[in-house]
Amino acid sequence: MSLPVIALMLVMVVGFSIAQLLFKRAAQQVEMTASLGTLWRLATEPAFVGALAFYAVGTLLYIWVLNRVPLSRAYAVFALQFVVVPIFGVIIFGEPASWRLFVGSMMIVGGILVATS
């Protein structure tokens, strides 16, 4: 993989990770009930709209990457989200951290290194 493709893949991971954080923020802002009013509040919640925008751009970047990289490698790098999002969940939202989170994250990173080497 070329350096520009790797850089773009990392940008994609960051973008999808930001989207997850924005979804969490939207969930905190909008009380979810079974009503059309809830759907409207969610659809007009800036964090939700921002998350969708990050997903849209990230999906376009992912399609571009898949034109240049085998799916098995691209998806392995995509798995970095499973490390980035929980870490920022701890930092931004004060979610609990544990040794299991740390060990699991290191196992994911190790798996990505093995899968992409």
Secondary structure, DSSP 8 states (H G I E B T S, - for coil): --HHHHHHHHHHHHHHHHHHHHHHHHHHHS---SSHHHHHHHHT-HHHHHHHHHHHHHHHHHHHHHTTS-HHHHHHHHTTHHHHHHHHHHHHH-----HHHHHHHHHHHHHHHHHH-
